Amino acid sequence: MQILKTKDEARRWVRHQAAMDRTSGLVPTMGALHEGHYSLVRHSLQRCDSTIATIFVNPTQFAPHEDLSRYPRPLEEDLAGLAECGADAVFVPEEGTMYAPGHSTFIEPPAVARPLEGACREGHFRGVATVVLKLMHILPTTHAFFGQKDFQQAAVISAMVRDLDMDVEVEALPTVREPDGLALSSRNRYLSSEQRSRALGLSRALRDAADAVAAGEIESAAIEQRMHRVLTEAGVDAIEYAVIADRRTLERLPRIDRPAVALIAARVGTTRLIDNQLFDAT
């Protein structure tokens, strides 16, 4: 596995794949990798002729009060995991490589960025869209892969790629979970064993919502009320949102009469967790 640290090295790698008429897959990450990330790498290896991951903790998507300084950075462990997975290369830039002194250009994210995470984390998707666009320019691969756990992030990136006529195929792949249902997240390592038990309330609330929809419930208010009740009973410390939204626009839906998604953001201790569940129209 090649470890690339400069933009020139990264560009040469992708150009070499293109010169050999090879498809290439991009898996952008912030490190602290887990099975969810590795599943994206393995899917890319099946889908494409070559695969490159990136590891970069992007400072522009963190608000001043968020956890940038303590975000986990187990680089050697991550590199070993990617090599074991079979990744062909990994791009590991320094902050000064991605944001040179005087950098002042940022992307205005698409409309799908405004609700939910966009409302709770002002400026977050501005940073996400900017860094992903930069990575896609440095690494103009044929494909790019993201996890569905960050449903709104994948929607923002897909819309950006579509709106800006970028020549890359974006895929969002299903959330990978622990056997007990907890969605894998780099931030799970912040949780104590007691907090982890309470964090299971997110997946339980989504399963309860799915059961309600399967039983014929389509009124969003009733389903949202059920999710709030399960989260409260589980003992989460704060519920930022637990809503039913249009799967395309992420605007709240009064009822499930089109493809929809239930989305939750909640805090357990000081750890902020998100999760989601897709629904088809009944």
N, C-alpha and C positions, 0 to 999 in steps of 0.2 A: 504494500500500500504506500503510495507516494504522499508525503506530507508537504503541502505547499503553503508558503507564508507570504508571498508577494503577489500583487495583482498580475504582474507579468507572467509569473510561473503558472498562475491559475488560468489565464487566457491561453497560454501556450498549450496547456493540457486539453482544454476544450477544442481548440483549433486542430490539435492532432487527432482527436476523435472524429471531428467533422471531415478532415482530410482523408481519413480511412473509411469514410461513409458509414460511421458507427453512430447509432443513437446513444444519447447520454442522458442520465437522470441526475437531478439535483435534489438533495435532501438538506434543507437549511435547518440548523439547530442552534441553541444557545448552550449546548453541552449539558453536563449532568445527565447523561444519556441513560435510558431505560428501555425495556422491551418494546414500548411504543415506537421509539425512534428506530430501533433495530428492525422492527417489522417494516418500516418504510424503506429502509435500506434493502432488505431482502426482496421486497416487492419491486423496487427499482432494478435490482439485479435480474429479476425474471422478465421485467418489461423492456429493459434497455440493454444495449451492448456493453455499456460502461456506466459506473455510478460514482459520483463524488458527493460527499457530505461536507457541510461547513460547520464550524464551531466558532461562534462569536456572540458574546454577551453584549447585546446592543444597548448602549446607554440611553439612546434617544427615545426608547419606548417605556422608560421608567420615569414616573413622577418623582419629585424630590423626596417625598415621604415613603416611597416604596423601597423594595429590598435589593437594590442594585449592589450595594456594598457587601451584602452577605449571600448573594446568589451563589450557589455551589459551583466550583470550578475544578472538578477532578479530572484534569486534562489527560494525564497518563492513563488513567482507567478508561476514559472515553476512547482514546486512540487504540488501546488494546481491544476494546469491544468492537470498534469499527473494523479493525483488521481481522478479528475472528469472524465477523459477519461476512467478510469478503469484499468490502468496499475497495474500489480501485484507487481512490485518492481522497484526501481531506484537505480543505482549505481552512487554515487557522490564522487569520489576520490579526494584527495588533489594532488597537483602537485608532492609532494615528494613521494606519493604512486605510481604514474605512472612512475616517473623518479627518482629513488633513487640516492643519491650521487654517483658519479662515473659511472653513466649510459653512455655507449659509443657505444651501438649496434643499428644500424639503418638498415632499409630495402632499398635495391636498387629497386625502383619501376619499373614496367614493361614498355615495349616500348610504350604503349598507353599513358603513362604519359609525353612523350617528347614534343609533339607539344602544341600549344595553351597555356593553363594555365602553362604547364611545361616550356615553353619558356618565358612567362611573369613573372612567380613567381618562380624563381630558388629555389630549395629545398623544395617547398611546398608539392609536392606529396611524397617526402621522409618522411616528418613528418606525412602526412596523412596515408600512408601505415604502418608506424611503429606503430602509436597509434591504428589503427584499428586492426592490427595483435595482439597487446598486449591485447586489449579488447576482441578479440575473443578467446585468450588463457585463460584469466581470466574468461570469460563467454562463455564456449563452447556450445552455443545454437544450436538448429537444423536449425534455420533460422535467417537471418539478412535482415533488410529492410532499403532502402535508397531512397532519392528523385531524380527524373529525372532532376530536375532543375540543380543540380550539375552533369551534364551528364558525364563529363570526370572523376570525382571522382568515380562515380558508375562503370564506365568502368575499372578504375585502380583497384578497390577493387575486381571486378569480375575476372579480369585477375590474380591478386595475389592469390585469393582463388583457381582458377583453376591450376595455375602453381605450387603452393605449396601443392596440393592435400589435401586441408582442407575439413573437413567433415561438411560443412555448406552450406545451400542453400541460395543464395543471390538473392534478388528481388529489382528491381528499379521501383518505382511507379510514375505515372504521376504527373507533376507539378501542384500544387494548386495555383490558381490565385484569385486576387481581382475581383469584378464584372467588373471593367474597364480594366482588362487584365494584370495588373501588377503582376508579379510573386512574391509570398510571399517569403520574405527573412528577416532574423534577422537584416540585415543592413538597411532595409527600414526605420527603426525608426530614422536613421541619417538624413533623407531627410526632408527639409522644405516643406511646401505645394507647393511652386513654383517649387522646385527641383523635387518633386514627379510628378508634371505635365509633366516636361521634361523627367522624367524617363520612362514615358509611351511610349517614342519613341522606346524602345527595343521591346516591344510586338507588336507595330504597324509595325516595320520593319519586324518582323517574320511573321506577318499576310500578309503583302505585298508579302513577298517571297512565302508564301503558295499559295496566289492567282495567282502569276506568274506561279508556277509549275502546279497548277490546270488548267491553261489556255494553258499548253503545253510547257512552257519554260524549257529547261533542261541544258542550258549552265550556268555553275557556275558563270563565270565572270559577265554575265548580271544580275544574281540574286544578287550577292554580291554588284554590283554597285547600285542596287535599295535599298538594305538595308542601305548602306552608305548614300544615299540621304535622306532616311526617318530619319535616326538618326541625320544627320546634320540639317535637317529642324526642328526637335524636339528640338534642342538646347543642346544636350549632350555636355559636356565639352571636352571629349576625347574619341576616338574610339580605343580600343586596338586591336580588331579583329572583323570582321563580315564576316564569311567564310562558305563555303559548304565543308563538310568533309565526308569521308567514315565512316559509323556508327560504324564499327568494329575497324578500326585502328586509326581513327581521322586524317588521312592524307588528305590533300586537294584533292578534286575531280575536274577534268576539266568539267565534266558534270554529271548529275544525271542519271546514268545507273545502279545503284545498291542501296541498302538501304543507305540513306544518312541522315545527320543532319546539319541544319544551327545553328551556334553557334555565340553568340555575347558576348563580354565583353566591357563595356564602363563605363566612369566615369561621374557622375553628381555631381557637386561640388567636394567634397573630397571623395564621396562614390563610391566604385567600385561595379558594378552590372553585373550579368551574366544571360543569358537566352538562350533557344534553341527551335528548332522545328524539329520534325522528318519528313522525306520524304521517301516514298517507291519508288522503281525504276519505271519509267514510261514505 
